[in-house]
Amino acid sequence: MQNQGQWLEDFLACRKNFDNEKNEVWELTLKIVTAAFGDGALGSKEKHLMAMAIGVKDHCAPCTLGHLRAAIKAGATKEEILEAIGVTLSMSGTTAMGGAWMVFKMMEEEGLFQPHTN
């Protein structure tokens, strides 16, 4: 399986091309996203775990991986991530498993799991 952290970095590097175009709608979208993930009644960590779960459900790799990385940076534990994935799978069924595997692979890369060997 491809290195998920590297895939995300490549995606974000490519996205910078669009960021540099100074598109008004895109800039407003980024402001909304920034405001949405700040601490409020829910903390940033919880919001990123929710967004990761939605990314898994919607099969959005950049959403899943970007919000997983942000949740880890905000202090999410292995147990919190796994519980969020469990809730996602319980609500979305087996169609969410592909996104869950991306999460598990990136958790290996971040040192939250031991790398799997056959």
Secondary structure as GFF3:
##gff-version 3
##sequence-region A 1 118
A	DSSP	alpha_helix	4	19	.	.	.	ID=ss1
A	DSSP	alpha_helix	24	36	.	.	.	ID=ss2
A	DSSP	alpha_helix	44	57	.	.	.	ID=ss3
A	DSSP	alpha_helix	61	73	.	.	.	ID=ss4
A	DSSP	alpha_helix	78	92	.	.	.	ID=ss5
A	DSSP	three_ten_helix	93	96	.	.	.	ID=ss6
A	DSSP	alpha_helix	97	109	.	.	.	ID=ss7
###
